[in-house]
Amino acid sequence: MCKTKQNGGLGLKHVRVQNKAFMTKLGWGLVNQKDALWARVLRAKYKCGDDLIPTVRRINTASRLWKGIADSWKHVQEGMVWRIGDGKRVRFWSDPWLPNGSALCHYSLVPLSDVELDRVAADFVSASGGWEWGKFEFLLPNEICSLIAAVTPPSCVVQGDHIAWKYSRDGAFSTRSAYHAIAKEDGMVTHDFWKHLWKWKGMEKVRSFLWLCGHDRLLTNVARMWRGIADTDTCARCNCAAEDLLHTLRDCVKASNMGWHGSDWGVIFAYACWYIWCMRNGEIFDSSHIGSADPVLAILKLSSDSTRAFDRIVPGSVRHSSHVQRFICWEKPSNGWVKFNVDAAHRESLNLTACGGIARDSDGRFLIGFMRNLGDGSVLNAELWSIFCALEVAWHSGFKKVLVESDSLIAVRLINDSISLVHPCSPILARIHYWISCDWEVQVVHIHREGNRVADSLAGHAFGGSLDLVILHEAPAFLFSVLRADLEGKGSYRLCMG
């Protein structure tokens, strides 16, 4: 019952694990709230030092609070991951800064000296601002180099290095994520049944019944005989086979003779299983049970009544949204403006992401483009990389009015919103904001995918390219047909919110 609902439990918290999560929160506060009064008092009393990451030792004569923090300190250390900013504090080999939360020294193909282990990330940046691959590429496996490629190199335009919590999506600590990390539930294999069960709309007693079915905990004759409370495991209704879960709900003659129809099959199936179980109990244990009602009609009525009641009671269960069909195609920018279409691509079979972009003028003529293999990273990270590369290429090309179009609405919103410094995308967003703040006119807007086909095609061809930025001064041959289609105003219809 203490497992998460996605893992087949009821989501109840184990008190001992929850207490460790609370102690982990206090330990995280010693790092994240270093200058707070309570943290300064504890750091000074137990001689933790002035570094960002304190030295925590268990002392037998210490208070119960400190003992709890010390016992849970390993969970704090396991949850730490660095977000590289200027790279002057993060040790390149020793500190965990990879997207998977590990340190590079664990993957090194050769032993590293103490001097090498103490080198910071800023020492591995080239003069052009990218990673200096020649200094470390030969020391690491290819898949680890692919992870590094997805990380923004250190830059002086990014504010410092910061410690984040690796068990949350936004890098911020939460007691809930700490609990799941300590309970080791995140790595468990989940089954789709549990996800559908908790999203199912119906009576809670039926949901509880389905939960018992998922764990095979119904007291059928097989289960009763195993517990020693029945003399036989044969089905008392048909006397044909042992009565286990499947026989009761599917294979028994009393259950298999029913025919089903209806549009909302998920609701009907759930109520059918529950009604069959109720009929079975009534026939066996209730001598006054009379099965005169048509079970199929009874199940259909029960399902429809439940659906109508649920839609009427639960606010927002029925949503009416207006959609309109619109023609989407690429549109030329205004005179004097350059439109830069960008996109990212993800190839799951290779664990690779890439990005690409193309700049065109008000006549639709090709100006410049780029492609970049981004290694093993997230799709959102690749979308932001595409916008950053477009701004960098546009600035060096001398464009003064640039309209960047991306089909990632989340990426566009992140650029316009403020996020914390521990967010996984914070370093790349800081570099995007740096370019936007320069002396030129820049707009970053969202476009539907149907109007971004050239950038999509370009990003799809970047997987086999270099991990560095590749500049295209002429349009590749594989783009000719798509470019021609954009110039001719070809597109497609799609449903959009009215």
N, C-alpha and C positions, 0 to 999 in steps of 0.2 A: 504493500500500500504506500510505502514511502518512495517508490519510483515515480518519475514524472508521468503525466498522463500520456505523453507520446511514446513512452516505453512500456505502457500497459499497467501503470500504477494509478493511484488516486491523487497523486500530487501532494500527499501529506509530508510535512517536514520532519526529518529525524532530528530530535532535540540535540543530540551530541554533535552531529554535523553542523547544525544551525549555530551552535555555540562557537564552533571553530570558525565558521564564516564571520561571526561578529568579532572574534578576536583578530581575524585576518583584516577586517575593516580598520580596526585600531592600528594594526601594524602598517597598513597602507597609509594611514593618516600621518605616521611618523615621516613618510617620504613625501606625500602629496601636500601635507600641511606643515611643512618643516618649521615655519616661522610662527605657527600658532602657539599660544601660551602653554597649553597642556602638552604639546609635543616638545617644546623647549624644556619644560620641567622634567619630563621623562628622559629626554636625551641627556640632560645635565646630571640627573640623579644616578642614572645607570651607565654613565660614561660611554655614550654611543658615538661620540665624535661629531664633527661639524660637516662631514660630507653629506651629499644629497641622500645617499643610501647609508643608513646608520649601521653600526656594528651592534648586533643584538645577541646577547648571551643570556642563558638561563642561570639565574643566581638563586641558590636554595633559600637565602634569607630575604629574598625580594617579596614584594606584595603579590597577592593572587592575580591581580590585574597584569603585572609584568610577566609573571609565569605563564599566564594564558597567551600573552602576545609572543613570548619567546617560543612556546610550544607550537604556535601557528606561523612562525616566521618563515618556515620553509615554503608554505603556501604563498606567502607574499613574494618570495624570490622566484618561485616558479611562474608567477603571473606577470612578472616584469618584462616589458619589451620597450626598446628605445625607438623614438621617432627622431630620425636624423634631421637636424636643421643646418647649422653651420659646420657640424662634424668635428668641433674642437674638443668635445668632452667624451664622445662615444669612442671606445676602443674598437678598432676595426675587427680584430680577431677574437677578442675576449668577451665583449658585451653582446647580449642578444638583441639584434636589430633586424634580422631577416623577417619576412612576412610570416613565416611559420613559428616565430618566437624563439629560434635557436641562435646560438653563437657560431661563427664561422670556424672556430678552432676545432669543433667537433667533426668537421668534414674535411679538414686539411689532409692532403695525401702524404705529407712529410711532417716530422716534428718541427715545431717553431721555437725560436729562441725567446728568452724573456724580453729582449729589446723589441723583437717583432710583435710580441703579444701586447706590448704597451703602446704601440703606434695607434694614433687616432684616425678616424675615417677621413678627415680632411687631408691626410697625407696621400690618399689614393685617388685624388681628383686631378684630371688633366688640365692643361691650360685653357682648353675650350669649354670647360665646365662639366664634362662627362667623366665617367669612371675611367681610371688609368688601368685598362685591362691587362696591359703587359706586366704589371707589378704583381698580380695575384692569380690571373686566369689559369696558369699552368700548375697551380697548387691545389686547385679545387675540381671536383667532378663537374661535368657539363650541366647537370640538373641544378646544381647550386649556383652556377654562374647565371643560369636562367632566372633564378629567384632574385639575384642581385640586380639584374637588368630591370626588374619591375620597381625597384626602389629609386627614388629621386636622389641623385648625388648631392653631397653637401654643397651649400651655397651661402655666400655672405648676405644674400637678400632674405634668407630665412632666419627667423628669430630663435637662436639657440637650439639645444637638444633637450628633449623632454622624455620622461618616463611615462608609459601608458600601461593600461591593464589589458593583457592580450586575450582575455576570455570574454570580452564584450566587443560588439561591432564598432562602437564609437570610441573605444579606448578608455572610457570612463569606468571607474570601479563601481560595482554594484554588489550588494550582499547576495542577490539571487545568483549572479554568475559565479561568485565565489563558492556558493553552496554546491552548485552543479559541478564545478571543477574539483572540489574536495570529494564529493560523492562519486566522481569518475563516471558520470552518466552521459557526458557529451559524446563519448566514443561508442556508446551502445548502439547496436543495430536496431532501428525502429521498423515497425510494420505499418503499412498504410491503413490497416484495419483500425488501429487506435486513433489515427488522425480523423478518419471518417466518423468514428464513433462519437467523438466529442464535438464534432460539427453537426451531428445529426439533430434534426429538429423534431422533438416529440416529448412524450411524458418521461419524467425522470425514472419512474419505476421500470419502464421498458428499457431505458438506457442502462440501468443497473443490471437488468436481466441479460442484456447483450454483453455487458462487461464480464459477467460470470461465464457466458458462453465462450468468450474469447480466451478465458483461462481454463475452459473445460471443467468448471466447478459445479455444474448442475447435478443434483442428486438423482441421477438415473439409477436403474437397477444395477448396472455395472459398478457405479460409484458406491452404492449402498452395500452391495455384497463385499466390495473391497474394504469397507469400514466395519463389516461384521454386523450390519443391521438388516440384512436380507438373506434369505436362504438360497435364492437363485438370481441369476442375472438376465434371465429370459424376459423378453417384453411381455407384459401382462395383457396387452391389447391385441396382439396378433399371434403371440406364441411361436414366432418364426425364427427369431434370432436374438442375440444378446442386445440388450437395450443400452447402447451408449448414446453420446450426444447426437451423432449423425443419424443414427437409426431413429431416434425420437423425433427429430425435426425434419428428416428428409426421406428415409428409407421405409419407415413403417407404413403399412397399408392405409392407416387412418390419416396419414399426412400426405402420401404421394398421390392420392386420388383427387386432390384439390387442383383446380385450374385457376390461373391468375391472369389478370389484365388490369391495366391502369397506367397512367402517365408517370406518376411519382413512384417509381419502383422501389427506391430506397426506403421510403416510409412504409409502403405496403409490405415489403419483405420483413422489416423489423417487427411490425405488428402481427404478421402472420406467424413468425417464430414464437412470439410471446403468447398468442392465442392458442397455438397448437400445444404449448407447454401447459397452459391453463386447462385446456380440454383433457389432456392426459391426466393431470392431477385430479380433476373432477371425476373422471371415469374410474380411477383406481381407488381414491380415498374418500370420495363423497358418494355414499350409496343412493342419495336422493337426486344425483345428477341425471338430467334428462337431455340428451343431445338432439332436440327437435329442431333447433335453429340451424339455418344454412350457414356453415362456418365461413364460406367464401363471402357471402353478403355481409356477414357480421364483421369480418376483417376489413372489407372495403369501406363500410360505414364508419368503423372505428378510425380508420386512416384518414378519411375525408373530414370527419369531425375534428380530429386532432390538428390537422393542417389548418383548417379555418380558424380554430381557436388560437393556434400559435400565431398566425398572421395578424389576428385582431389584437392580441395582448402585447406581443413583443414589438416595441417601436423600431421602425426601420427594417422590419423583416420583409416588407414588400417595398421595393424601390422602383419608382417610375422615373426614368431618365430619358430626356429627349435627345435623339441623335439625328443628325442631318448628314446626307451624303454629299461629300465635297470632292471636287477634282483637284488632286495634288500633283504638282509638277515643279521643276526647278524654275525659278524666276530670276531674271537679270537684275543686278543691283542698280541703284541710281547712278547718274553721271558723277564721276569723280570718286566713286566708291569701288572697293575691291571686295568681292565676296569670296570667303574662304570656307568651303565645305569640308568638314572633318568627320571621321567615323572611326570606330574601333571594331576589332574582330576577335573572336575567341574560338580556338580549336581545342575542344575538350579531349580528343584522343591524344594530343601531344602536350597537353597542359601548357599551351602557349597563348599569348595575347599579342596583338599588333595594332597599329594605327596608321592612318594615312590621311592626306588632305590635299586639296587642289584649290588654287586661287584663279578666279576669272574676273574680267573687267565688265563694264556695262554693256559691251557688245557680245559677251559670252566667250571671248577669246582666252585661251589658256595662257597663264602668266608664269606660274611656278607651282610645284607640288612637292610632296615629301612622303616618305614611308619610313616606318621604324618597327623593328621587332622588339617587343617589350618583355619577352620571356614569360615566366610563370607568375602571373598576377591576376588581380580581379578585373572584371569587365569595367566597373566604374573607374578604377584606376587608369585603365587604358583609354577610356573616354576623356578623362581629364588630361592625360598625356597628349592626346590628339589636339586639344585646344591649346595647351601650352606650346607644343611644337609649331602650331599654326601662327601663334603670336610672335614667336621667336623668328620664324622664317619671314613673316611679313615685315617685322621691324628691320631686319637686315636687308630686306629687299627695297626699303625706302618707301613703303606704302604709308600714307598719312590718314586715310579713312578706310577702316577695315570692318567688315561685317562677318563675324564668324558664326556659322550655322552648324549645329549638332543635333542629331536625332535622339540624344539622351537628355530627357527632361530633368532627371535627377542631377546630372552633372551641371546643367545650366542653373538649377536652383541652388546648388551648393556654392557656385561662384557668386551668386547674388546674396546669399545668406552668410551669417557669421557662424563659425564652428570653433570648437575648442582646439587648443594646440596639441592635444593628445589624439585627435581623430586620425585614422590611418591615412586620410587624404590631405591632411593639413600641410605637409611640406610642398606638395605639388600645387595646392591652391595658393600658397604664399607666393610661389613663383609666377603663377598666373596673375595674381593681383599686382605684382611688381610690374609686369609688362603693361597691364591695363592702365596703371598710374603714370606711365610715361607720356611724353608730350605728343599725343596724337589722339584721333577719335576712334574708339573701339566700341563695338556692340557685340555681345554674345547672346544669341537667340536660339530658340528651339525650332526645329523643322521636322515634319513627318518623314518617315523613312522613304516614302515614295518620291520625295523631292531631293533625296540625298544619295542617289544610286551610284554616282561617280565615286564619291568618297568611300562608299561601302565596297565597291569593286577594288579600289586601290588598297584599302586595308586588308582585304582578303588575299592580296598578292604579296604582303609584307612578311609572311611567316618565315620564308626562306632567306630573308635579307639579313643585313648586318644589325647588330645590337646598338649601333650608333645611328644617328640621323642620316638618312639618305635623301639628298636633294635632287629633284627632277626638274631640269630646265626645259625639257620637251615632253610632251604627252606620250606615254607608252602606247604601243599599238593596240593593246587589249582594251584601251579606253575609247578608241575612236568611235565605235558604234554607240556607246552610252553618251559621249559628248554630243554626237550628232542628234541623238534623241532629245537631249536637253535643249539644244538650240531650236529644234522643231516644235518644242512645247509638248512633247509626249509625256504622259503620266498615267495615273490610274485613280479610280474612285475609292474612297474609304469612308467609313462611318466616323463622324466626329461629334463631339459634344456640342449641342445646340446653344 
